[in-house]
Amino acid sequence: MDIEEVRLYFQCLISAVEYCHECAQVIHRDIKCENILLDEKHHLKLADFGVSSKMKQDGDDILTQKAGT
């Protein structure tokens, strides 16, 4: 991959994480290469929400708990 392609995929990944946090109120908790997929049109997809957590409004300590790989 050239650097521009890497930048594009990284921007897509950041957008996916931002959507999870801001819109869906979900923390993925296991982002790794195996959970980043590309479809037939080369669109990035974030997969495997098996250990994800729903954000709570009361400021719980979910971000300090270990999960995933």
VEXKE-413771 format. One line per field, with one value per residue: x, y, z of N, C-alpha, C in turn; residue in one letter. Coordinates in steps of 0.02 Angstrom, whole numbers, plus 50000, padded with zeros to 5 digits. Each point is the difference from the previous one (the first is absolute). Example, Ala and Ser with C-alpha at 12.3 -4.5 7.8 and 13.67 -1.06 7.14 Angstrom:
<recs>
n.east: [50660,49982]
n.north: [49716,50053]
n.up: [50390,49964]
ca.east: [49955,50042]
ca.north: [50059,50059]
ca.up: [50000,50003]
c.east: [50045,49961]
c.north: [50060,50055]
c.up: [50000,50037]
code: [A,S]
</recs>
This chain:
<recs>
n.east: [50042,49978,50035,49978,50009,50058,50011,49977,50032,50053,49986,49990,50055,50030,49974,50018,50058,50006,49976,50040,50047,49996,49988,50038,50044,50043,50032,50039,50054,50001,50023,50003,50054,49992,49987,50046,49942,50010,49948,49958,49974,50036,49939,50027,50001,49974,50031,49963,49937,50029,50050,49960,49998,49941,50009,50019,49947,50003,50039,49974,50032,49955,50028,49996,49947,50038,50008,49976,50035]
n.north: [49940,50050,50053,50019,49938,49998,50061,49981,49941,50035,50046,49949,49973,50059,50006,49938,50012,50056,49967,49950,50044,50041,49957,49947,50042,49974,49963,49996,50023,49991,50062,49960,49982,49948,50056,50013,50005,49976,50035,49975,50055,49963,49992,50038,49943,50025,49944,49950,50012,49940,50041,50028,50063,50005,50061,50020,50033,49953,49996,49942,49949,49996,50059,49989,49968,49946,49997,49950,50008]
n.up: [50000,49965,50016,49940,49979,50031,49980,49941,50005,50020,49953,49960,50025,49999,49940,49991,50029,49965,49948,50014,50012,49949,49952,50003,50028,49955,50044,49946,50028,49935,49989,49948,49968,50037,50034,49955,49969,49940,49976,49955,50027,50042,50024,50047,50033,50055,50018,50020,50015,50001,50009,49955,50018,50026,49977,50060,50019,50045,49945,49982,50025,49952,49992,50064,49980,50011,49934,49963,49945]
ca.east: [49958,50037,49984,49934,49951,50003,49967,49929,49973,50005,49946,49938,49998,49986,49929,49960,50005,49963,49929,49985,50000,49955,49931,49974,50018,50030,50073,50016,50043,50043,50021,50063,49998,49952,49933,49993,49986,49986,49951,50020,50013,50054,49975,50022,49948,50024,49963,50007,49982,49986,50019,49985,49960,49959,50021,49950,50003,50023,50072,50027,50071,50004,50061,50057,49994,50032,49956,50027,50065]
ca.north: [50060,50063,50040,50031,49948,49988,50058,49994,49948,50022,50048,49960,49967,50051,50018,49944,50004,50060,49983,49956,50038,50058,49986,49937,49996,49934,49995,49937,49965,49948,50020,49969,49988,49948,50027,50053,49965,50038,49967,49993,50067,50025,50040,49973,49980,49980,49939,49963,50040,49951,50024,50071,50022,50060,50055,50022,50071,50016,50001,49937,49989,49952,50009,49974,49928,49966,49959,49987,49969]
ca.up: [50000,50003,50059,49993,50014,50073,50031,49988,50044,50069,50009,50004,50065,50050,49991,50027,50074,50020,49995,50057,50063,50000,49978,50027,50071,50009,50001,49966,50048,49971,49933,49977,49928,49983,50007,49950,49938,49940,49958,49930,49973,50041,50055,50063,50047,50066,50015,50062,50058,50052,50067,50003,50057,49992,50044,50048,50013,50068,50005,50027,49986,49946,49962,50038,50004,49944,49959,49934,49990]
c.east: [50044,49973,49931,49945,49997,49964,49924,49969,50002,49945,49933,49994,49984,49926,49955,50000,49962,49925,49979,49992,49945,49928,49971,50015,50028,50076,50017,50040,50044,50020,50069,49992,49947,49927,49987,49995,49991,49949,50025,50013,50055,49977,50019,49940,50033,49956,50013,49991,49985,50017,49987,49955,49961,50024,49943,50011,50031,50075,50030,50073,50011,50065,50062,49998,50030,49949,50036,50069,50055]
c.north: [50062,50042,50032,49950,49985,50057,49995,49948,50021,50051,49964,49966,50049,50021,49945,50001,50060,49987,49955,50040,50053,49982,49938,49992,49931,50006,49931,49953,49945,50017,49970,49985,49950,50024,50060,49966,50049,49962,49999,50066,50036,50051,49966,49985,49979,49942,49975,50045,49955,50022,50075,50015,50062,50052,50017,50074,50018,49996,49938,49990,49950,50005,49974,49925,49968,49956,49987,49969,50040]
c.up: [50000,50059,49996,50014,50075,50036,49992,50046,50073,50016,50005,50067,50055,49996,50029,50076,50026,49998,50059,50065,50001,49985,50034,50074,50017,50000,49973,50045,49970,49929,49986,49926,49980,50002,49954,49932,49942,49958,49928,49966,50039,50053,50065,50045,50066,50023,50071,50062,50060,50071,50007,50061,49982,50050,50048,50014,50067,50010,50030,49977,49943,49961,50036,50007,49938,49963,49934,50001,50032]
code: [M,D,I,E,E,V,R,L,Y,F,Q,C,L,I,S,A,V,E,Y,C,H,E,C,A,Q,V,I,H,R,D,I,K,C,E,N,I,L,L,D,E,K,H,H,L,K,L,A,D,F,G,V,S,S,K,M,K,Q,D,G,D,D,I,L,T,Q,K,A,G,T]
</recs>
